[in-house]
């Protein structure tokens, strides 16, 4: 079947990445740490522990929520794991700057997860202990070839960040999953699920919004940073349509990211993301969601329950889209530029610490309790 296409949506941004051929790849490099944000049971960390052991590097696990803890991770994972397991408290306890993007996205547009805070905490830890090349992995990712991570680390000599292609279950937003299900021409981009970064040169941060990894890869003033893709990992399946709230919560981040990449795909600059651009793009987004909704209702040949759940998700996204104004989109990019400069100043003030333990003590605000952690003796 020929994939469905629409003029109101770009189903791929892969041409923005450099994809090296094997003969031209640089020498592989050592990975300083594997970093995994998690709120699931520590059994889901087994794969990351295996990879860290094979790469002979520490595994940093960042825990929050009722299903996981640093103590339980230490108990469940193999004893020979070089483990740094950290309990992540409320964000206001962490030694993070006050972000303009977070102040802007309040109320219905606020993101109620701590994934970005965990990743920013890991970036600060990396600076404090002197790690240069780290790999972010999600806890539902399987790495087929661990050497792919060393290859990605080697590419960081040239590129600010290097992603691995996500195989298995596609890495897309709920709306794009629905488009794919009705044979839409939809691919996935690189992201924080499997991403190698050079933290000393690439001084960006993860804003608290869906698609935070895309904004980490973006210079709000200059455009997309130098990026590459190599190797492949596999993401485990999940149900993107389990609740309409997922699509509703993703919409502001999906709109902002896709709206910026719409320009980049055409060789245009971020500076062109003015009010006129956002008014046009928001209209395009509405037509795209309506198009997918029409395809789901008229062309779907699968289970009726699945169709109903996709319909509910798309309507939730459409409802949230109706509340997004062009000025909010323009203001977000301005706030992102301010935050990126603020983050660089924040990182410049961090001073290297003599141990992981002392570095972790420096990651909460004065007067707040130190981070609860478990550190393997091999790391101390």
C-alpha positions as CSV (number, residue, x, y, z in Angstrom):
1,X,0.0,0.0,0.0
2,X,1.3,3.5,-0.9
3,X,1.9,5.5,2.3
4,X,-0.6,8.3,2.8
5,X,0.8,11.8,2.6
6,X,-0.4,15.3,3.4
7,X,1.0,18.7,2.5
8,X,0.4,19.9,6.1
9,X,2.8,17.5,7.8
10,X,6.5,16.5,7.3
11,X,6.7,12.8,8.1
12,X,10.4,12.7,8.3
13,X,13.3,15.0,9.4
14,X,16.0,12.4,8.9
15,X,17.7,14.4,6.1
16,X,18.8,16.9,8.8
17,X,21.1,14.2,10.3
18,X,24.5,13.0,9.0
19,X,24.5,9.3,8.6
20,X,28.1,8.0,8.3
21,X,29.1,5.1,6.2
22,X,31.2,2.5,8.1
23,X,34.4,3.2,6.1
24,X,34.3,6.8,7.1
25,X,33.5,6.4,10.8
26,X,36.1,7.8,13.2
27,X,37.7,5.6,15.9
28,X,35.4,4.4,18.6
29,X,35.7,6.1,22.0
30,X,35.0,5.3,25.6
31,X,31.6,6.0,27.0
32,X,32.0,7.7,30.4
33,X,28.5,6.8,31.7
34,X,25.2,5.3,30.8
35,X,22.3,7.4,32.2
36,X,18.8,6.1,32.6
37,X,15.9,8.2,34.0
38,X,13.2,5.8,35.4
39,X,10.0,5.6,37.3
40,X,9.4,1.9,36.7
41,X,10.4,-1.2,38.6
42,X,14.2,-1.8,38.7
43,X,13.7,-5.0,36.7
44,X,13.5,-2.6,33.7
45,X,17.1,-1.6,34.3
46,X,18.6,-5.0,33.6
47,X,19.4,-4.2,30.0
48,X,21.1,-0.9,30.8
49,X,23.2,-2.7,33.5
50,X,24.3,-5.3,31.0
51,X,25.4,-2.6,28.5
52,X,27.2,-0.6,31.2
53,X,29.1,-3.7,32.2
54,X,30.1,-4.5,28.6
55,X,31.3,-0.9,28.1
56,X,33.1,-0.9,31.4
57,X,31.4,2.4,32.6
58,X,29.2,3.5,35.4
59,X,25.4,3.1,35.2
60,X,23.6,6.2,36.5
61,X,19.9,5.6,37.4
62,X,17.6,8.4,38.3
63,X,14.6,7.3,40.3
64,X,11.3,8.8,41.2
65,X,7.8,7.5,41.9
66,X,6.3,4.7,43.9
67,X,7.5,1.8,41.8
68,X,11.3,2.3,42.1
69,X,14.1,3.4,44.4
70,X,17.9,3.7,44.5
71,X,17.9,1.0,47.2
72,X,15.8,-1.4,45.3
73,X,17.9,-0.9,42.2
74,X,21.1,-1.7,44.2
75,X,19.4,-4.8,45.5
76,X,18.1,-6.0,42.1
77,X,20.9,-5.3,39.7
78,X,24.0,-7.5,39.4
79,X,26.5,-6.9,42.2
80,X,29.3,-6.1,39.7
81,X,27.4,-3.2,38.3
82,X,29.2,0.1,38.7
83,X,26.0,1.7,39.9
84,X,25.2,5.3,40.9
85,X,21.5,5.1,41.8
86,X,19.9,8.5,42.7
87,X,16.6,9.4,44.3
88,X,15.3,12.5,42.5
89,X,13.3,14.8,44.7
90,X,10.9,17.5,43.8
91,X,12.4,19.8,41.2
92,X,12.5,22.9,43.5
93,X,15.0,21.1,45.7
94,X,17.5,20.6,42.8
95,X,20.3,23.0,42.0
96,X,18.7,24.1,38.7
97,X,18.2,27.6,37.3
98,X,14.8,29.1,37.2
99,X,13.8,28.6,33.6
100,X,11.7,31.1,31.6
101,X,10.3,28.2,29.6
102,X,8.8,26.7,32.7
103,X,7.3,30.0,33.8
104,X,5.7,30.4,30.4
105,X,4.2,26.9,30.2
106,X,1.9,26.8,33.3
107,X,-1.6,25.6,33.9
108,X,-2.9,23.3,31.2
109,X,0.5,23.6,29.3
110,X,2.6,22.5,32.3
111,X,4.3,19.1,32.0
112,X,3.8,17.0,35.0
113,X,6.8,14.7,34.7
114,X,10.4,15.0,35.9
115,X,12.1,13.5,32.9
116,X,13.7,16.8,31.9
117,X,14.9,17.5,35.5
118,X,16.5,14.1,35.7
119,X,18.4,14.6,32.5
120,X,19.5,18.1,33.5
121,X,20.6,16.7,36.9
122,X,22.7,14.1,35.0
123,X,24.3,16.8,32.9
124,X,25.3,18.7,36.0
125,X,26.7,15.6,37.6
126,X,28.7,14.9,34.4
127,X,30.3,18.4,34.6
128,X,31.1,18.0,38.3
129,X,32.9,14.7,37.9
130,X,34.5,15.4,34.6
131,X,32.6,13.1,32.3
132,X,32.7,14.2,28.7
133,X,30.9,11.6,26.6
134,X,27.7,10.1,28.1
135,X,24.8,8.1,26.7
136,X,21.2,8.6,27.7
137,X,19.1,5.5,27.4
138,X,15.5,4.9,28.3
139,X,14.5,1.9,30.4
140,X,12.5,0.4,27.5
141,X,15.5,0.3,25.1
142,X,17.4,-2.8,24.0
143,X,20.9,-2.3,22.5
144,X,21.6,-4.8,19.9
145,X,25.3,-4.0,19.4
146,X,27.0,-2.3,22.4
147,X,29.8,-1.2,20.1
148,X,27.3,1.1,18.4
149,X,27.5,3.2,21.6
150,X,31.3,3.4,21.3
151,X,30.9,4.4,17.7
152,X,28.5,7.1,18.7
153,X,31.0,8.3,21.3
154,X,33.7,8.5,18.7
155,X,31.5,10.7,16.5
156,X,31.2,13.1,19.3
157,X,34.7,14.4,18.3
158,X,32.9,16.1,15.5
159,X,29.2,16.2,16.4
160,X,27.4,17.7,19.4
161,X,25.1,14.8,19.8
162,X,24.7,11.4,18.1
163,X,21.5,9.4,18.2
164,X,20.9,5.8,17.5
165,X,18.0,4.8,15.2
166,X,15.0,3.5,17.2
167,X,13.9,0.2,15.8
168,X,11.1,-2.1,17.2
169,X,8.2,0.0,18.3
170,X,8.3,3.5,16.6
171,X,9.3,6.5,18.7
172,X,6.6,9.0,17.8
173,X,4.0,11.2,19.4
174,X,0.4,9.9,19.8
175,X,-0.8,11.9,16.8
176,X,2.0,10.6,14.6
177,X,1.3,7.0,15.8
178,X,-2.3,7.4,14.7
179,X,-1.1,8.7,11.3
180,X,1.3,5.7,11.0
181,X,-1.5,3.3,11.9
182,X,-3.6,4.5,8.9
183,X,-0.5,4.1,6.6
184,X,0.7,7.6,6.9
185,X,4.3,8.3,5.6
186,X,5.8,8.7,9.1
187,X,9.4,8.1,10.3
188,X,11.1,8.9,13.6
189,X,13.9,11.3,14.5
190,X,16.7,10.8,17.0
191,X,15.9,11.5,20.7
192,X,16.8,11.1,24.3
193,X,15.8,7.4,24.3
194,X,19.2,6.6,22.9
195,X,21.4,9.6,22.6
196,X,25.2,10.2,23.0
197,X,26.2,13.7,24.0
198,X,29.4,15.6,24.5
199,X,28.6,17.5,27.7
200,X,31.7,19.8,27.8
201,X,31.1,21.2,24.3
202,X,27.4,20.9,23.9
203,X,26.1,23.1,26.7
204,X,22.4,22.8,26.3
205,X,19.6,21.7,28.6
206,X,16.3,19.8,28.5
207,X,13.3,22.2,28.9
208,X,10.3,20.8,30.7
209,X,8.1,20.0,27.7
210,X,7.3,17.1,25.5
211,X,10.0,16.7,22.8
212,X,12.5,18.2,25.3
213,X,15.2,16.2,23.5
214,X,14.5,18.0,20.2
215,X,14.9,21.3,22.0
216,X,18.1,20.1,23.6
217,X,19.5,19.6,20.1
218,X,18.4,23.0,19.0
219,X,20.2,26.3,19.3
220,X,17.3,28.7,19.7
221,X,19.2,31.4,17.8
222,X,21.3,29.6,15.3
223,X,19.3,26.5,14.5
224,X,19.9,22.7,14.7
225,X,23.3,21.7,16.2
226,X,25.6,19.3,14.3
227,X,24.0,15.9,14.7
228,X,24.6,12.4,13.5
229,X,22.9,9.0,13.6
230,X,24.5,5.6,13.8
231,X,23.6,2.1,14.8
232,X,20.2,0.9,16.0
233,X,18.4,0.1,19.2
234,X,15.0,-1.4,19.8
235,X,12.2,0.1,21.8
236,X,9.7,-2.1,23.5
237,X,6.0,-1.8,22.6
238,X,3.6,0.4,24.6
239,X,0.1,1.6,24.1
240,X,0.1,5.2,22.9
241,X,-3.7,5.3,22.9
242,X,-4.3,4.0,26.5
243,X,-5.6,7.4,27.6
244,X,-6.5,10.6,25.6
245,X,-4.6,12.6,28.2
246,X,-1.3,11.5,26.7
247,X,-2.1,13.1,23.3
248,X,-3.5,16.2,25.1
249,X,-0.3,16.6,27.2
250,X,2.0,16.1,24.2
251,X,0.3,18.6,21.9
252,X,2.1,21.8,22.9
253,X,5.5,20.2,22.7
254,X,4.6,18.5,19.4
255,X,3.4,21.7,17.9
256,X,6.5,23.7,18.9
257,X,9.0,21.1,17.8
258,X,7.2,20.3,14.5
259,X,6.7,24.0,13.8
260,X,10.5,24.7,14.2
261,X,11.5,21.7,12.2
262,X,9.0,22.6,9.5
263,X,11.3,25.6,8.8
264,X,14.6,23.6,9.2
265,X,13.4,21.0,6.7
266,X,13.2,23.8,4.1
267,X,16.6,25.2,4.9
268,X,15.0,28.2,6.6
269,X,16.1,29.7,10.0
270,X,14.7,29.6,13.4
271,X,14.5,33.4,13.2
272,X,11.7,33.0,10.7
273,X,9.4,31.5,13.4
274,X,7.5,34.7,13.8
275,X,3.8,35.3,14.5
276,X,2.9,34.8,10.8
277,X,4.7,31.5,10.7
278,X,3.0,30.2,13.8
279,X,-0.4,31.3,12.7
280,X,0.1,29.4,9.4
281,X,1.6,26.4,11.1
282,X,-1.2,26.1,13.7
283,X,-3.7,26.1,10.9
284,X,-1.7,23.4,9.2
285,X,-1.6,21.3,12.4
286,X,-5.3,21.5,12.7
287,X,-5.8,20.4,9.1
288,X,-3.3,17.5,9.7
289,X,-5.1,16.2,12.8
290,X,-8.5,16.5,11.0
291,X,-7.0,14.6,8.1
292,X,-5.8,11.8,10.3
293,X,-9.1,11.7,12.2
294,X,-10.9,11.3,8.9
295,X,-8.6,8.5,7.8
296,X,-9.2,6.7,11.2
297,X,-12.9,7.0,10.9
298,X,-13.2,6.0,7.2
299,X,-10.2,3.8,6.4
300,X,-9.5,1.8,9.5
301,X,-9.9,-1.9,9.0
302,X,-8.8,-3.1,12.5
303,X,-10.4,-3.5,15.9
304,X,-13.3,-1.1,16.6
305,X,-12.0,-0.5,20.1
306,X,-8.6,0.6,18.7
307,X,-10.3,2.9,16.3
308,X,-12.4,4.4,19.2
309,X,-9.3,5.0,21.3
310,X,-7.4,6.6,18.4
311,X,-10.4,8.8,17.7
312,X,-10.5,9.9,21.4
313,X,-6.8,10.7,21.4
314,X,-6.9,12.7,18.2
315,X,-9.9,14.7,19.5
316,X,-8.0,15.4,22.7
317,X,-5.0,16.7,20.7
318,X,-7.3,18.8,18.6
319,X,-9.0,20.3,21.6
320,X,-5.6,21.2,23.2
321,X,-4.4,22.7,19.8
322,X,-7.4,25.1,19.8
323,X,-5.9,26.7,23.0
324,X,-2.4,27.3,21.5
325,X,-1.9,30.9,20.3
326,X,0.9,32.0,17.9
327,X,2.3,34.4,20.5
328,X,2.8,31.6,23.0
329,X,4.8,29.7,20.3
330,X,6.9,32.8,19.5
331,X,7.4,33.6,23.2
332,X,8.5,30.0,23.9
333,X,11.4,30.3,21.4
334,X,12.4,33.6,23.0
335,X,12.3,32.0,26.5
336,X,14.3,29.0,25.2
337,X,17.1,31.3,24.0
338,X,17.2,33.1,27.4
339,X,17.3,29.7,29.2
340,X,20.0,28.3,27.0
341,X,22.3,31.2,27.9
342,X,21.3,31.0,31.5
343,X,22.1,27.3,31.5
344,X,25.6,27.9,30.1
345,X,26.3,30.5,32.9
346,X,25.0,28.0,35.4
347,X,27.3,25.2,34.1
348,X,30.3,27.6,34.0
349,X,29.8,28.1,37.8
350,X,30.0,24.4,38.6
351,X,33.4,23.4,39.9
352,X,34.8,19.9,39.5
353,X,34.5,17.7,42.6
354,X,36.9,15.1,43.9
355,X,34.3,12.3,44.0
356,X,30.9,11.3,42.8
357,X,29.7,11.4,46.4
358,X,30.8,15.1,46.9
359,X,29.4,16.0,43.4
360,X,26.0,14.6,44.4
361,X,26.1,16.7,47.6
362,X,26.4,19.8,45.4
363,X,23.3,19.1,43.4
364,X,20.6,20.3,45.8
365,X,20.0,23.9,46.8
366,X,21.4,25.3,50.1
367,X,19.3,24.2,53.0
368,X,17.7,21.3,51.2
369,X,18.5,17.6,52.1
370,X,21.2,16.0,50.1
371,X,20.3,13.5,47.4
372,X,19.5,10.0,48.6
373,X,21.8,7.7,46.7
374,X,23.5,4.3,46.4
375,X,27.0,4.2,45.0
376,X,28.9,1.0,44.4
377,X,32.3,0.8,46.1
378,X,33.9,0.5,42.7
379,X,32.7,4.0,41.8
380,X,33.5,5.7,45.1
